[in-house]
Amino acid sequence: MSDAFRIRSDLKRVDVDGFSFPLGVEATAACPPCQGYAVAWMEGESEGSDTYSYFVAVSHERLKPLVDSLFELLPDQVAGIVEVGSRDAYRAVDVFLSQQVISRESFLEIWQCYEAIFLEDASLAVGVNTSKPFLEIFIDQDKRVTVHVEPEGREAVDRILASHDLVERDEHEIAVPEHQLEGTLVRPILVEDPDLLCDLDQLLLTLRDGWDLMLDEEFDRNLDSAGRELGHTLWFVTALLAAEDPAQIQSACVTAWAVSKSRNELESLIQNKVESTSNWFVIDFYTVDRVAFDDRPESMVDLSPRFTKADILSFEIEEMDDPLGSGGRHV
């Protein structure tokens, strides 16, 4: 386990009839009838590859060995994938994808450092894919494993599954009804310590850098999850700052409420405001979320719901010793 974080020691692992769950699960009825895998043929859309898609359900103690074996199939160049529940008012899930391919070694170095979080946190999904030939290995929030592989790669996947004593089953034998999955209660797994990585925002900041991740959204438009234009909306932003004077080692954080019709416009607003009113500049945006009008802070109770132009409504810079120590929403 990495020295950058600690898993809570007060958590008791949930076990249902011998099927163990990640520590991030507090209570659940979503236990598959048995362990194993189902496989289906998937025709590729437009220019996408035809693939065999495997869905694998295993008890938690079998998850790491299985994933380690599947990662042996990765070529030299890969791309990371991260999915996490969103605070954004207009989408349920934040999906992050590598902007460019990264080396297999770079991917695995980060994976090994944070593997315990990837495999234990029930609010986080993570995976990796390759393009030529296409291969995707994905561990969802419920720690089920999905593998998409082109036909020539099927034999290698079958060998790995067989080596872990997994047999093919009908999908209904390993599937869990959606209403049971939705009823699962999750809990945080990280020790809260200001000297340690202790939340997913901090982890995402590290993964964005190490795996070159970018939120899979259109930054020049303001769309909801159905692709509808929203126009100007309310945003809450936290950004990390560095001093213009390189001799100054202290960091800072800016928190702001703003109105904007796109993320690109919003980031420009914040960057210009920081540089024109202080001796700091933005080095990274830590959290950027759209907020429903009814969830605005009390200080903005008189705010009109009809936004007609981009604007910064509140803005505060706070100096700090640890730039990751202030990642939450401030009002």
Backbone bond lengths (Angstrom), bond angles and torsions (degrees), N, CA, C in turn:
res aa  C-N    CA-C-N  psi(-1)  N-CA   C-N-CA  omega(-1)  CA-C   N-CA-C  phi
1 M - - - 1.461 - - 1.527 110.40 -
2 S 1.315 116.38 143.63 1.459 121.05 -179.36 1.517 111.08 -67.76
3 D 1.349 115.73 148.81 1.463 120.65 174.16 1.528 111.39 -75.29
4 A 1.342 117.28 -6.82 1.462 120.96 -176.95 1.522 112.80 -76.83
5 F 1.334 118.21 -15.11 1.460 121.39 -178.26 1.523 109.44 -151.91
6 R 1.330 115.49 166.92 1.461 121.09 173.80 1.523 109.09 -136.56
7 I 1.315 115.44 137.74 1.464 121.52 174.36 1.529 108.66 -81.82
8 R 1.307 116.58 137.38 1.468 120.68 179.43 1.531 110.74 -57.66
9 S 1.328 115.51 138.40 1.465 120.74 -179.03 1.526 112.27 -95.11
10 D 1.341 117.14 -3.51 1.463 120.58 -176.83 1.530 112.56 -93.60
11 L 1.327 117.53 5.37 1.463 120.58 -175.50 1.527 110.70 -92.96
12 K 1.311 115.70 133.35 1.458 121.24 175.28 1.522 108.43 -100.73
13 R 1.317 116.27 127.56 1.461 120.45 -177.57 1.534 110.51 -68.74
14 V 1.327 115.98 134.00 1.461 121.47 176.74 1.521 109.08 -77.22
15 D 1.337 115.71 132.23 1.459 122.15 178.64 1.525 108.06 -133.33
16 V 1.323 116.70 125.50 1.457 121.75 179.86 1.522 108.26 -120.63
17 D 1.303 115.89 108.58 1.468 121.62 178.01 1.530 111.94 53.76
18 G 1.344 116.37 41.14 1.450 121.09 177.24 1.514 114.91 85.70
19 F 1.330 117.55 0.05 1.470 121.47 176.91 1.520 107.83 -101.22
20 S 1.339 116.35 114.85 1.466 121.51 -175.73 1.527 110.63 -92.75
21 F 1.335 114.86 144.74 1.451 122.45 -178.55 1.525 110.23 -111.31
22 P 1.343 118.09 162.90 1.465 120.10 175.09 1.520 111.38 -63.01
23 L 1.324 117.04 156.05 1.459 121.55 -178.14 1.524 112.36 -61.10
24 G 1.326 117.52 -23.63 1.456 120.49 179.14 1.504 114.57 -71.34
25 V 1.332 118.04 -8.94 1.464 122.09 176.10 1.519 108.66 -89.92
26 E 1.326 115.93 121.19 1.466 121.00 179.05 1.515 111.51 -90.63
27 A 1.320 117.11 -38.45 1.468 121.85 178.42 1.522 107.61 -158.45
28 T 1.338 115.89 144.02 1.460 118.84 -179.35 1.514 111.07 -161.43
29 A 1.319 114.59 151.48 1.463 121.30 169.47 1.522 109.96 -111.78
30 A 1.350 115.62 6.80 1.460 121.67 -172.53 1.526 111.37 -88.65
31 C 1.317 116.16 61.78 1.461 120.29 179.98 1.527 109.22 -101.72
32 P 1.340 118.00 123.04 1.467 119.10 178.74 1.523 110.67 -64.78
33 P 1.343 117.34 147.52 1.469 119.96 -179.18 1.526 112.53 -57.94
34 C 1.334 117.33 -33.36 1.463 119.56 178.10 1.522 109.30 -158.20
35 Q 1.343 116.77 169.20 1.456 122.14 178.83 1.526 109.99 -92.73
36 G 1.323 114.59 154.72 1.452 119.18 -179.54 1.514 110.18 147.93
37 Y 1.329 115.78 -158.51 1.463 118.91 -179.20 1.526 110.35 -144.51
38 A 1.330 113.91 153.72 1.462 121.93 171.18 1.517 107.55 -119.66
39 V 1.326 116.94 150.05 1.458 120.67 -178.78 1.518 109.05 -135.15
40 A 1.328 115.66 142.29 1.461 121.58 -179.09 1.520 109.25 -140.15
41 W 1.330 116.13 152.02 1.463 122.48 176.60 1.514 108.77 -88.75
42 M 1.334 116.75 127.65 1.456 121.68 -178.07 1.525 109.53 -120.99
43 E 1.341 116.03 120.64 1.459 119.36 176.72 1.523 109.68 -79.39
44 G 1.319 116.64 133.35 1.452 121.21 -178.01 1.520 112.02 -69.93
45 E 1.337 115.94 144.50 1.451 121.71 177.53 1.525 109.96 -89.18
46 S 1.333 117.16 141.49 1.469 125.24 -178.24 1.537 109.32 47.46
47 E 1.341 117.73 -109.99 1.463 120.04 -177.83 1.522 112.46 -96.71
48 G 1.332 117.06 7.99 1.455 120.50 -179.30 1.524 112.22 -71.51
49 S 1.316 115.93 155.90 1.465 121.52 -177.93 1.525 111.13 -79.40
50 D 1.343 115.62 147.14 1.461 120.09 167.31 1.527 107.49 -71.95
51 T 1.327 116.27 138.48 1.461 118.87 -176.45 1.522 111.33 -140.85
52 Y 1.313 114.19 159.66 1.456 121.24 161.91 1.532 106.54 -92.69
53 S 1.319 115.96 132.43 1.461 120.87 -179.18 1.520 109.22 -113.92
54 Y 1.319 114.87 121.20 1.468 122.23 -179.68 1.520 109.08 -103.32
55 F 1.320 115.53 137.54 1.465 121.46 172.58 1.522 106.46 -121.01
56 V 1.344 116.08 119.65 1.466 121.13 -171.41 1.522 110.10 -119.67
57 A 1.319 116.09 130.72 1.464 121.76 176.30 1.525 108.73 -120.43
58 V 1.345 115.21 119.56 1.463 120.03 178.29 1.527 109.67 -136.24
59 S 1.306 115.98 152.21 1.451 121.20 172.61 1.526 109.12 -63.16
60 H 1.337 116.07 153.18 1.460 119.57 -168.27 1.525 114.08 -59.26
61 E 1.311 118.79 -34.35 1.467 120.03 -177.78 1.532 112.07 -66.65
62 R 1.330 117.00 -15.12 1.464 120.90 -179.82 1.530 111.86 -98.90
63 L 1.335 117.18 -5.32 1.457 120.46 -172.48 1.532 112.60 -69.82
64 K 1.320 117.94 -51.63 1.469 120.42 -176.71 1.528 112.16 -59.83
65 P 1.333 120.03 -49.47 1.471 118.60 178.61 1.526 112.98 -57.92
66 L 1.339 116.41 -37.65 1.456 119.70 179.60 1.529 111.19 -66.15
67 V 1.325 116.61 -47.08 1.464 120.60 -179.41 1.525 110.42 -63.24
68 D 1.323 117.14 -42.15 1.471 120.25 177.94 1.528 110.60 -56.76
69 S 1.316 116.82 -42.39 1.470 120.38 -179.94 1.523 111.38 -67.07
70 L 1.326 116.93 -42.07 1.463 119.99 179.74 1.527 111.43 -64.65
71 F 1.323 116.84 -35.14 1.468 119.99 179.78 1.532 112.24 -65.57
72 E 1.332 117.29 -18.72 1.463 119.57 176.53 1.529 111.57 -66.40
73 L 1.337 117.21 -15.47 1.461 121.59 178.70 1.523 112.43 -82.32
74 L 1.331 117.61 -10.31 1.460 120.39 -174.84 1.525 111.28 -70.41
75 P 1.345 116.32 138.58 1.465 120.21 175.17 1.528 110.81 -81.51
76 D 1.305 116.94 -168.77 1.467 121.26 -174.67 1.525 113.18 -72.41
77 Q 1.348 118.07 -27.38 1.457 121.99 -177.73 1.525 109.55 -119.02
78 V 1.343 116.66 128.86 1.458 121.33 -176.02 1.527 109.70 -140.20
79 A 1.331 115.96 176.35 1.464 121.91 175.70 1.522 108.40 -138.16
80 G 1.335 116.45 137.14 1.451 121.32 -178.54 1.522 112.71 -86.29
81 I 1.324 115.78 156.75 1.464 123.71 178.22 1.523 108.12 -136.86
82 V 1.327 117.16 133.62 1.458 121.48 175.15 1.528 108.21 -136.88
83 E 1.328 117.05 134.58 1.455 122.87 173.81 1.521 108.66 -127.44
84 V 1.319 115.50 135.24 1.455 120.38 -179.87 1.530 108.38 -146.72
85 G 1.322 116.43 147.76 1.453 120.17 177.14 1.523 110.80 -57.26
86 S 1.327 115.84 138.57 1.459 120.53 -172.29 1.524 111.98 -98.35
87 R 1.340 115.62 144.79 1.468 120.89 169.29 1.522 110.97 -85.30
88 D 1.324 116.35 -12.78 1.460 121.34 -177.33 1.526 109.83 -60.87
89 A 1.329 116.28 137.63 1.463 121.05 -175.31 1.522 112.72 -69.97
90 Y 1.325 118.40 -16.01 1.460 120.37 -170.43 1.525 114.07 -119.10
91 R 1.329 118.07 11.81 1.460 121.20 170.64 1.528 108.19 -152.21
92 A 1.315 116.12 152.75 1.462 121.12 -176.41 1.516 112.83 -90.32
93 V 1.331 116.79 -28.69 1.464 121.30 -173.38 1.522 109.84 -132.93
94 D 1.322 116.62 137.15 1.464 122.29 171.18 1.525 108.00 -96.80
95 V 1.328 115.98 124.10 1.462 121.71 178.90 1.523 108.52 -111.64
96 F 1.321 116.09 126.30 1.462 122.18 179.21 1.524 108.72 -116.24
97 L 1.335 116.23 132.65 1.455 122.18 179.79 1.520 109.77 -127.66
98 S 1.325 116.30 147.56 1.462 119.57 175.11 1.527 109.30 -62.08
99 Q 1.350 115.50 132.56 1.455 119.44 178.68 1.521 111.68 -71.42
100 Q 1.312 116.82 -32.77 1.455 122.99 177.49 1.526 108.01 -137.91
101 V 1.315 115.73 162.40 1.463 118.25 178.31 1.527 109.56 -65.53
102 I 1.303 114.84 149.25 1.454 122.15 176.11 1.525 107.74 -123.38
103 S 1.303 116.85 165.38 1.460 118.94 -179.71 1.527 110.26 -73.25
104 R 1.315 114.66 151.69 1.466 120.15 175.50 1.523 110.27 -57.30
105 E 1.327 116.66 -39.13 1.459 120.36 -179.62 1.522 111.57 -63.79
106 S 1.336 117.21 -40.61 1.465 120.47 179.00 1.520 110.84 -65.30
107 F 1.324 116.06 -41.51 1.463 119.22 178.26 1.520 110.80 -61.60
108 L 1.340 116.05 -49.11 1.463 119.92 -175.80 1.529 112.18 -68.88
109 E 1.323 117.61 -31.43 1.465 119.85 177.80 1.526 110.72 -61.29
110 I 1.334 116.36 -46.23 1.465 120.26 176.91 1.520 110.29 -67.06
111 W 1.320 116.42 -42.38 1.468 120.17 -179.34 1.529 110.59 -57.20
112 Q 1.310 116.84 -48.61 1.458 120.26 -176.96 1.524 111.59 -64.25
113 C 1.339 116.77 -32.55 1.455 120.09 -179.69 1.527 111.43 -68.60
114 Y 1.343 116.87 -38.03 1.461 120.63 -173.18 1.530 112.53 -116.63
115 E 1.315 116.14 18.68 1.458 120.81 -176.03 1.522 113.07 -56.20
116 A 1.324 117.29 -40.24 1.460 119.94 -178.57 1.524 111.26 -60.04
117 I 1.331 117.31 -38.73 1.464 120.17 177.64 1.524 109.76 -68.73
118 F 1.343 117.50 -45.75 1.457 120.75 -178.59 1.524 111.84 -56.69
119 L 1.321 116.73 -38.69 1.457 120.54 -174.31 1.520 113.63 -91.52
120 E 1.335 118.47 -15.22 1.458 120.90 -176.83 1.531 114.23 -109.38
121 D 1.332 118.52 -25.03 1.463 120.98 -175.64 1.527 109.72 -81.76
122 A 1.334 116.32 118.03 1.463 121.54 -174.79 1.523 113.28 -85.21
123 S 1.336 117.71 6.41 1.461 120.37 175.16 1.530 111.38 -109.34
124 L 1.318 116.87 4.74 1.456 122.40 -172.65 1.524 110.29 -124.66
125 A 1.343 115.83 132.81 1.461 121.81 173.01 1.521 108.18 -119.21
126 V 1.321 116.40 144.39 1.462 119.17 -174.12 1.522 109.50 -150.71
127 G 1.344 114.99 149.27 1.450 117.62 -179.62 1.511 111.82 -166.46
128 V 1.332 114.62 -168.97 1.465 121.37 -176.02 1.520 107.83 -152.33
129 N 1.335 116.81 146.35 1.458 118.64 173.50 1.521 110.73 -140.31
130 T 1.317 114.54 168.46 1.456 122.85 177.45 1.526 107.26 -136.59
131 S 1.332 116.29 159.23 1.462 118.87 -174.66 1.521 114.05 -102.65
132 K 1.316 119.04 -37.70 1.463 121.34 -175.18 1.520 110.12 -134.84
133 P 1.342 117.24 101.01 1.461 127.54 -5.79 1.527 110.67 -75.81
134 F 1.336 116.52 159.99 1.453 119.20 -178.19 1.529 110.22 -71.48
135 L 1.337 114.03 133.41 1.461 122.24 175.61 1.511 107.48 -152.16
136 E 1.316 116.88 134.33 1.466 120.43 174.92 1.516 109.48 -135.14
137 I 1.319 115.48 132.82 1.466 123.26 175.86 1.518 106.27 -122.31
138 F 1.318 117.29 120.93 1.460 120.97 -171.51 1.521 110.24 -136.89
139 I 1.336 115.97 129.09 1.471 122.19 177.14 1.515 107.14 -109.06
140 D 1.331 117.25 113.27 1.459 119.98 -173.87 1.529 111.15 -81.39
141 Q 1.337 115.95 -178.93 1.462 120.31 -176.92 1.524 111.80 -60.10
142 D 1.321 117.34 -30.18 1.461 121.78 179.85 1.517 112.20 -87.82
143 K 1.345 115.50 3.79 1.471 123.99 177.60 1.526 112.34 64.24
144 R 1.335 115.24 30.28 1.454 121.08 164.23 1.532 106.80 -84.48
145 V 1.286 117.29 147.16 1.462 122.13 -176.87 1.524 109.67 -106.98
146 T 1.326 116.00 129.44 1.461 121.55 174.45 1.519 108.30 -115.59
147 V 1.318 116.30 133.99 1.466 121.99 177.89 1.522 107.93 -126.80
148 H 1.331 116.30 125.08 1.459 122.03 172.75 1.528 107.15 -110.73
149 V 1.321 116.94 126.77 1.455 119.80 -175.45 1.529 109.42 -143.19
150 E 1.336 116.85 142.69 1.456 121.20 175.82 1.531 109.42 -68.33
151 P 1.338 116.76 158.24 1.476 119.84 -172.88 1.526 114.64 -51.66
152 E 1.338 117.50 -38.70 1.467 118.55 -177.31 1.531 112.48 -68.69
153 G 1.333 117.18 -14.36 1.456 120.06 179.27 1.513 114.33 -97.36
154 R 1.334 116.96 -2.07 1.460 119.10 -174.54 1.531 112.37 -63.57
155 E 1.333 116.63 -40.95 1.463 119.57 -177.01 1.522 111.56 -59.40
156 A 1.332 117.55 -39.68 1.472 120.84 179.81 1.523 111.21 -65.38
157 V 1.337 116.80 -40.68 1.464 120.08 178.09 1.524 110.19 -65.94
158 D 1.325 117.42 -43.10 1.465 120.59 179.14 1.530 111.01 -59.39
159 R 1.341 116.29 -40.41 1.471 119.36 179.68 1.519 110.74 -63.35
160 I 1.324 116.83 -42.58 1.465 119.90 -179.52 1.523 110.46 -63.59
161 L 1.324 117.49 -46.48 1.464 120.34 -179.64 1.524 110.93 -61.58
162 A 1.331 116.42 -40.11 1.464 119.62 178.97 1.529 111.02 -66.06
163 S 1.344 116.38 -36.49 1.470 119.56 -179.91 1.526 111.82 -66.61
164 H 1.322 116.70 -19.46 1.468 120.68 176.72 1.526 111.36 -101.17
165 D 1.325 115.80 18.72 1.472 122.83 176.47 1.525 112.08 57.84
166 L 1.319 116.09 37.55 1.459 121.24 176.57 1.520 109.03 -103.80
167 V 1.308 116.37 135.07 1.460 121.46 -178.03 1.520 109.67 -115.90
168 E 1.339 115.29 153.22 1.456 120.01 179.04 1.526 110.08 -73.20
169 R 1.324 115.06 137.93 1.456 121.22 -179.67 1.521 109.35 -134.23
170 D 1.331 116.15 165.50 1.459 119.78 170.15 1.515 108.68 -66.16
171 E 1.329 116.03 147.36 1.465 119.84 -175.65 1.521 112.09 -56.64
172 H 1.328 118.18 -38.40 1.468 120.15 -177.25 1.523 112.16 -65.89
173 E 1.336 117.06 -17.85 1.461 120.06 -179.79 1.530 112.50 -76.53
174 I 1.332 117.40 -23.91 1.467 119.82 -178.99 1.523 112.70 -118.60
175 A 1.328 116.80 -7.67 1.469 119.98 -179.07 1.521 110.66 -79.10
176 V 1.314 115.10 154.06 1.467 122.25 177.18 1.525 107.81 -120.47
177 P 1.338 118.49 132.11 1.466 120.31 179.80 1.527 111.82 -55.95
178 E 1.330 116.19 143.49 1.455 121.34 -176.60 1.518 111.78 -58.28
179 H 1.338 117.87 -37.90 1.468 119.37 -177.80 1.524 111.65 -65.97
180 Q 1.339 117.17 -27.79 1.457 119.49 175.91 1.516 110.89 -73.50
181 L 1.333 116.80 -40.79 1.457 119.75 176.96 1.522 111.02 -61.64
182 E 1.335 116.70 -42.06 1.464 120.33 -179.09 1.522 111.82 -66.23
183 G 1.342 117.33 -22.83 1.459 120.34 179.70 1.513 114.37 -86.09
184 T 1.322 117.38 -0.80 1.465 120.95 179.73 1.529 110.80 -69.07
185 L 1.323 116.85 131.53 1.463 121.97 176.08 1.520 109.09 -95.37
186 V 1.339 116.43 129.78 1.457 120.21 -179.83 1.523 110.01 -113.52
187 R 1.333 115.87 161.81 1.466 121.70 -177.69 1.520 109.23 -144.13
188 P 1.336 116.87 155.81 1.476 119.57 176.67 1.521 110.04 -69.31
189 I 1.329 115.73 148.34 1.468 119.81 -176.35 1.521 112.84 -115.45
190 L 1.345 118.17 -9.43 1.456 120.55 -173.63 1.524 112.14 -95.32
191 V 1.323 115.88 141.31 1.458 121.95 173.88 1.525 109.22 -65.12
192 E 1.323 116.28 130.76 1.459 120.30 178.02 1.521 109.08 -83.94
193 D 1.314 115.56 109.06 1.458 122.71 -177.73 1.523 106.87 -148.18
194 P 1.336 118.39 123.96 1.467 119.88 -177.38 1.522 113.76 -61.88
195 D 1.333 116.97 -17.32 1.462 119.96 179.31 1.531 112.55 -90.66
196 L 1.344 116.42 -1.98 1.458 120.81 -176.06 1.521 110.77 -124.21
197 L 1.325 115.74 160.71 1.450 120.70 168.48 1.522 106.94 -68.15
198 C 1.323 116.66 122.07 1.458 117.94 -172.50 1.528 114.25 -134.06
199 D 1.331 119.01 7.24 1.461 119.62 173.89 1.518 109.89 -152.21
200 L 1.338 115.80 169.32 1.456 120.51 -174.43 1.524 112.48 -70.74
201 D 1.340 118.28 -26.37 1.463 119.37 176.39 1.520 110.83 -61.68
202 Q 1.321 116.76 -41.97 1.459 120.62 178.31 1.525 110.39 -66.99
203 L 1.339 116.83 -40.76 1.458 119.90 177.50 1.524 110.88 -62.58
204 L 1.320 117.16 -43.67 1.464 120.99 -179.74 1.524 111.55 -61.56
205 L 1.321 116.64 -38.14 1.463 119.76 177.88 1.529 110.32 -60.09
206 T 1.320 116.49 -42.18 1.462 121.26 178.40 1.521 111.40 -67.37
207 L 1.334 117.08 -43.75 1.458 120.63 -178.80 1.520 111.95 -68.31
208 R 1.324 116.67 -36.62 1.467 119.68 177.87 1.524 110.90 -59.59
209 D 1.315 115.64 -37.41 1.465 120.02 178.83 1.533 111.17 -76.81
210 G 1.327 116.82 -49.03 1.458 120.36 -174.25 1.516 114.11 -70.66
211 W 1.336 117.33 -34.91 1.462 121.22 -179.10 1.525 112.33 -107.67
212 D 1.335 117.34 7.83 1.465 122.18 178.97 1.528 110.85 55.51
213 L 1.338 116.12 47.62 1.464 121.19 -176.00 1.515 111.86 -84.02
214 M 1.331 115.02 147.93 1.455 122.54 174.31 1.527 107.99 -137.15
215 L 1.321 116.09 139.55 1.458 120.24 176.14 1.522 109.75 -58.01
216 D 1.327 116.96 131.18 1.462 121.70 -176.76 1.535 110.06 -83.36
217 E 1.322 115.30 71.82 1.467 122.77 179.79 1.524 108.35 -140.93
218 E 1.322 116.33 160.57 1.459 120.73 175.54 1.526 108.70 -83.11
219 F 1.315 117.22 113.18 1.459 121.47 -173.84 1.527 112.65 -78.97
220 D 1.324 117.34 -15.33 1.463 118.72 -179.25 1.529 112.85 -101.05
221 R 1.325 116.65 7.46 1.461 121.61 176.09 1.523 108.40 -135.18
222 N 1.340 116.15 167.43 1.463 121.25 179.90 1.519 107.87 -123.04
223 L 1.329 116.44 91.21 1.454 122.63 -173.51 1.515 110.72 -114.03
224 D 1.347 115.85 148.43 1.463 118.70 171.01 1.523 108.61 -86.81
225 S 1.330 116.89 -176.27 1.462 120.47 -174.64 1.526 112.73 -66.47
226 A 1.346 117.23 -17.69 1.463 121.18 178.42 1.524 112.14 -93.78
227 G 1.337 117.15 1.79 1.455 120.97 178.57 1.514 114.63 86.32
228 R 1.340 117.36 13.38 1.466 120.88 179.98 1.522 110.68 -87.36
229 E 1.326 115.74 139.36 1.460 121.64 178.31 1.531 109.96 -69.23
230 L 1.329 116.21 132.57 1.463 121.69 -178.53 1.522 112.82 -103.62
231 G 1.330 117.27 -16.89 1.455 119.49 -176.03 1.524 110.66 70.54
232 H 1.332 116.65 -144.78 1.470 120.73 179.45 1.525 110.03 -77.13
233 T 1.337 115.42 131.24 1.458 121.08 176.35 1.523 109.64 -133.86
234 L 1.322 114.61 170.91 1.462 122.28 178.29 1.523 108.79 -86.09
235 W 1.341 117.09 137.73 1.465 122.68 -179.63 1.524 109.84 -129.50
236 F 1.331 115.54 148.18 1.465 121.10 169.09 1.527 107.97 -119.90
237 V 1.332 116.01 132.23 1.461 122.14 -172.12 1.519 110.82 -130.56
238 T 1.326 115.69 139.30 1.461 122.16 166.31 1.522 107.15 -124.61
239 A 1.322 117.17 127.45 1.469 120.95 -179.37 1.520 109.99 -130.05
240 L 1.312 115.74 148.39 1.455 122.40 178.89 1.520 109.20 -94.34
241 L 1.326 116.28 138.72 1.460 121.72 -174.32 1.527 111.14 -121.34
242 A 1.326 114.81 154.28 1.460 122.33 171.33 1.521 108.10 -127.46
243 A 1.330 115.68 154.99 1.463 120.47 -177.69 1.518 110.82 -79.60
244 E 1.339 115.63 145.86 1.460 120.22 174.82 1.523 110.95 -64.63
245 D 1.325 116.37 -31.56 1.463 121.75 178.43 1.528 108.77 -82.18
246 P 1.335 119.40 111.58 1.466 120.78 -177.08 1.522 113.70 -63.55
247 A 1.327 117.20 -16.39 1.464 120.13 178.95 1.525 111.56 -77.14
248 Q 1.327 116.63 -15.52 1.465 120.28 -179.34 1.518 108.74 -88.85
249 I 1.316 116.15 115.53 1.461 119.92 -174.94 1.523 112.37 -92.66
250 Q 1.308 118.79 -14.27 1.457 121.33 -179.56 1.527 109.66 -69.15
251 S 1.322 115.25 146.01 1.453 121.14 178.67 1.520 110.34 -104.31
252 A 1.335 115.26 175.72 1.458 120.31 178.51 1.513 109.04 -149.33
253 C 1.312 113.90 166.77 1.456 121.64 -179.70 1.518 108.20 -136.16
254 V 1.314 117.64 138.84 1.454 121.13 174.87 1.524 108.29 -112.85
255 T 1.315 116.86 136.02 1.461 122.32 171.37 1.520 107.45 -118.38
256 A 1.323 115.72 138.76 1.458 119.12 -175.62 1.516 110.74 -150.10
257 W 1.330 114.23 146.35 1.461 122.73 166.31 1.521 106.56 -106.90
258 A 1.327 115.67 136.06 1.460 118.92 -175.65 1.521 110.32 -149.16
259 V 1.313 114.17 165.81 1.468 122.83 173.11 1.518 107.30 -116.40
260 S 1.334 116.54 132.68 1.460 119.78 -179.76 1.519 109.89 -158.51
261 K 1.335 115.95 158.89 1.462 121.15 177.66 1.522 112.61 -105.09
262 S 1.345 118.33 5.87 1.460 121.20 173.46 1.526 108.71 -165.62
263 R 1.323 115.52 160.57 1.465 119.13 178.68 1.526 110.67 -69.94
264 N 1.323 117.75 -38.26 1.462 119.04 177.91 1.524 111.19 -59.06
265 E 1.322 116.47 -44.42 1.463 120.54 179.07 1.524 110.32 -63.45
266 L 1.319 116.06 -41.43 1.464 121.13 -179.77 1.526 110.84 -61.55
267 E 1.321 117.36 -48.94 1.460 120.07 -177.84 1.525 110.88 -62.44
268 S 1.322 116.89 -38.39 1.469 119.68 177.31 1.522 111.11 -63.59
269 L 1.335 116.57 -41.01 1.464 120.65 177.28 1.523 111.06 -56.52
270 I 1.328 115.11 -49.41 1.470 120.48 -176.34 1.527 110.27 -66.52
271 Q 1.323 116.97 -46.25 1.463 119.95 -179.55 1.529 111.49 -59.73
272 N 1.318 116.70 -45.27 1.470 120.38 179.95 1.519 111.88 -64.69
273 K 1.330 116.38 -39.12 1.464 120.42 179.85 1.524 110.54 -65.74
274 V 1.319 117.06 -44.58 1.466 120.74 179.56 1.522 110.56 -60.76
275 E 1.329 116.69 -48.54 1.462 120.20 -174.24 1.524 113.02 -72.05
276 S 1.340 116.85 -26.94 1.465 119.44 -178.83 1.523 113.60 -87.46
277 T 1.321 118.08 -14.18 1.468 120.39 -175.49 1.519 113.68 -121.93
278 S 1.346 118.01 3.18 1.463 119.21 -177.14 1.521 109.64 -153.41
279 N 1.332 114.73 -179.66 1.465 121.48 176.25 1.524 110.89 -102.68
280 W 1.324 115.55 28.21 1.453 121.79 -179.46 1.528 109.48 -115.75
281 F 1.356 115.48 167.09 1.461 120.53 169.89 1.527 108.41 -143.53
282 V 1.323 116.05 154.91 1.468 121.84 -176.61 1.520 109.80 -76.72
283 I 1.335 115.86 128.87 1.464 119.75 174.82 1.529 111.37 -105.40
284 D 1.339 117.73 -23.60 1.465 120.18 177.56 1.516 109.32 -167.09
285 F 1.337 114.68 149.57 1.456 119.86 173.41 1.519 107.67 -94.57
286 Y 1.318 114.93 119.92 1.466 121.80 -173.07 1.520 110.94 -81.84
287 T 1.341 117.66 -53.44 1.459 122.92 174.29 1.518 108.48 -134.09
288 V 1.322 115.97 137.26 1.459 122.57 176.70 1.521 107.22 -139.26
289 D 1.321 117.38 110.62 1.459 121.03 -175.77 1.522 111.20 -136.74
290 R 1.321 115.80 139.17 1.450 120.57 170.61 1.524 108.83 -80.38
291 V 1.324 115.94 144.70 1.460 121.30 -174.72 1.519 108.99 -125.01
292 A 1.322 117.01 132.44 1.457 120.76 176.34 1.529 109.48 -61.97
293 F 1.323 116.30 145.11 1.457 120.42 -176.21 1.529 111.76 -57.26
294 D 1.320 117.46 -38.80 1.468 120.74 -178.45 1.526 112.23 -68.85
295 D 1.335 117.29 -14.28 1.468 121.06 179.35 1.524 112.28 -99.77
296 R 1.322 117.13 13.29 1.468 120.52 177.83 1.522 109.52 -64.65
297 P 1.328 117.81 155.29 1.476 120.59 -179.35 1.520 111.48 -68.87
298 E 1.334 115.86 161.57 1.462 121.17 -178.93 1.520 111.86 -60.93
299 S 1.323 116.97 -29.68 1.462 119.97 -179.96 1.526 111.97 -65.45
300 M 1.330 117.48 -13.08 1.463 121.55 -179.71 1.525 111.52 -115.76
301 V 1.310 116.09 28.29 1.460 119.79 -177.06 1.519 112.41 -61.56
302 D 1.322 117.76 -28.51 1.466 120.85 -179.10 1.525 113.06 -91.25
303 L 1.302 117.13 6.04 1.460 120.84 -178.59 1.526 110.86 -66.09
304 S 1.328 116.52 136.41 1.460 120.75 177.88 1.525 109.71 -73.68
305 P 1.339 117.92 139.55 1.467 120.36 179.79 1.529 113.47 -76.20
306 R 1.328 117.78 -9.15 1.468 120.69 -178.00 1.529 109.32 -99.26
307 F 1.333 115.23 99.15 1.457 120.66 179.84 1.527 109.62 -89.00
308 T 1.319 116.69 129.25 1.464 120.57 -177.61 1.522 113.27 -117.05
309 K 1.334 117.17 -12.17 1.458 119.23 -179.86 1.521 110.29 -153.97
310 A 1.332 115.05 159.80 1.461 120.44 177.24 1.522 109.78 -69.85
311 D 1.339 115.03 141.36 1.462 118.58 -177.60 1.521 109.24 -163.57
312 I 1.326 116.70 151.24 1.460 122.44 171.67 1.523 108.06 -98.26
313 L 1.328 116.28 121.84 1.461 121.63 -174.67 1.522 112.24 -92.03
314 S 1.308 117.26 -34.89 1.468 121.73 175.06 1.513 107.92 -150.83
315 F 1.354 114.89 152.50 1.461 119.50 -169.48 1.511 108.00 -157.94
316 E 1.344 116.80 125.21 1.466 119.98 -179.09 1.512 110.39 -144.78
317 I 1.334 116.10 130.73 1.460 122.19 175.97 1.521 108.59 -106.59
318 E 1.315 115.07 131.45 1.467 121.01 -179.77 1.519 108.90 -125.98
319 E 1.314 116.95 123.35 1.457 120.66 175.50 1.523 109.38 -76.54
320 M 1.328 115.59 147.43 1.464 118.95 -177.04 1.509 109.68 -155.27
321 D 1.331 113.54 158.07 1.452 119.78 176.85 1.519 110.93 -80.20
322 D 1.349 115.98 -34.09 1.461 121.38 -178.53 1.512 108.10 -122.17
323 P 1.339 119.43 109.31 1.443 120.91 -177.23 1.520 114.02 -64.44
324 L 1.322 118.72 -16.81 1.454 120.89 179.07 1.509 111.39 -90.57
325 G 1.318 117.79 -1.94 1.453 119.97 -177.32 1.501 113.98 -80.29
326 S 1.333 117.72 -2.79 1.465 120.51 -177.72 1.516 109.24 -134.55
327 G 1.325 114.98 72.38 1.451 118.65 -177.45 1.495 114.40 -105.53
328 G 1.327 117.53 -4.65 1.449 119.38 -176.07 1.507 112.59 -85.87
329 R 1.321 115.39 176.39 1.468 120.57 179.60 1.510 109.90 -81.68
330 H 1.317 116.47 129.72 1.456 122.07 177.54 1.519 109.24 -114.48
331 V 1.292 117.17 138.46 1.462 122.70 -179.29 1.518 108.76 -119.76
